[in-house]
Amino acid sequence: MSDNTAVLAGYTRELIVQGCYQDLHIFVKPNADLDGTFKAYDADECDWITINGWMISDIEEVQS
């Protein structure tokens, strides 16, 4: 899979999230509730993941 897979599925909001001693480069849906549990596409591992938003310490929007 590629990042294009996520974009075509509607996951167009690109973020860098930090939490639990790890940084993740992800794509989420534009209206994703980042405080709850949400589905995301991990751009580094090219796979779908589920994230618990309460474990995130910092969120950065990626500007294109």
LOSE-752940 format. One record per residue (C-alpha): residue in one letter; x negated, y, z; residue number from 0. Coordinates in pm, 1 decimal, decimal comma. Layout:
BEGIN
("a" (X Y Z) NUM),
...
This chain:
BEGIN
("m" (0,0 0,0 0,0) 0),
("s" (-96,1 362,7 -28,5) 1),
("d" (10,7 699,9 109,2) 2),
("n" (229,8 729,4 -199,5) 3),
("t" (434,3 434,2 -68,1) 4),
("a" (523,3 634,2 241,8) 5),
("v" (603,8 952,7 48,1) 6),
("l" (833,4 766,5 -191,1) 7),
("a" (1011,8 617,5 113,2) 8),
("g" (1079,5 969,7 247,5) 9),
("y" (791,6 988,3 496,0) 10),
("t" (662,8 1324,5 378,7) 11),
("r" (555,7 1497,5 701,9) 12),
("e" (181,4 1444,2 744,1) 13),
("l" (39,4 1459,0 1097,3) 14),
("i" (-268,2 1389,0 1305,0) 15),
("v" (-158,2 1264,6 1648,1) 16),
("q" (-375,2 1205,8 1953,1) 17),
("g" (-300,0 979,4 2242,6) 18),
("c" (-426,8 676,2 2430,6) 19),
("y" (-787,7 751,6 2335,4) 20),
("q" (-705,5 732,2 1964,8) 21),
("d" (-639,6 968,9 1673,9) 22),
("l" (-394,7 860,4 1404,3) 23),
("h" (-337,3 1006,0 1058,4) 24),
("i" (30,4 932,8 994,2) 25),
("f" (327,9 1015,3 774,7) 26),
("v" (675,2 1046,3 931,3) 27),
("k" (1018,2 1150,8 807,8) 28),
("p" (1071,2 1529,7 824,1) 29),
("n" (1338,3 1498,6 1094,5) 30),
("a" (1159,9 1236,9 1308,1) 31),
("d" (1211,6 1274,5 1684,1) 32),
("l" (850,5 1276,3 1799,5) 33),
("d" (948,7 1255,4 2167,6) 34),
("g" (1110,5 912,2 2134,7) 35),
("t" (1011,3 592,1 1958,5) 36),
("f" (966,3 643,8 1585,2) 37),
("k" (842,5 464,6 1274,6) 38),
("a" (536,4 602,2 1094,6) 39),
("y" (300,8 511,4 815,2) 40),
("d" (-61,5 484,1 930,5) 41),
("a" (-267,8 636,9 647,4) 42),
("d" (-595,0 487,4 773,9) 43),
("e" (-473,7 128,7 804,9) 44),
("c" (-218,0 153,2 518,7) 45),
("d" (54,3 -6,8 728,2) 46),
("w" (382,6 75,6 899,9) 47),
("i" (365,9 125,2 1277,0) 48),
("t" (597,5 218,5 1563,6) 49),
("i" (487,1 496,3 1798,8) 50),
("n" (616,3 584,6 2144,5) 51),
("g" (621,0 963,4 2132,9) 52),
("w" (582,0 1009,0 2507,9) 53),
("m" (227,8 866,7 2474,0) 54),
("i" (117,3 1144,1 2233,7) 55),
("s" (-92,7 1420,7 2387,2) 56),
("d" (-139,7 1642,4 2077,8) 57),
("i" (19,8 1678,4 1733,2) 58),
("e" (-136,4 1864,3 1441,5) 59),
("e" (44,2 1927,9 1112,5) 60),
("v" (-174,3 1855,0 809,5) 61),
("q" (-161,9 2142,6 562,3) 62),
("s" (-206,3 2055,8 195,9) 63),
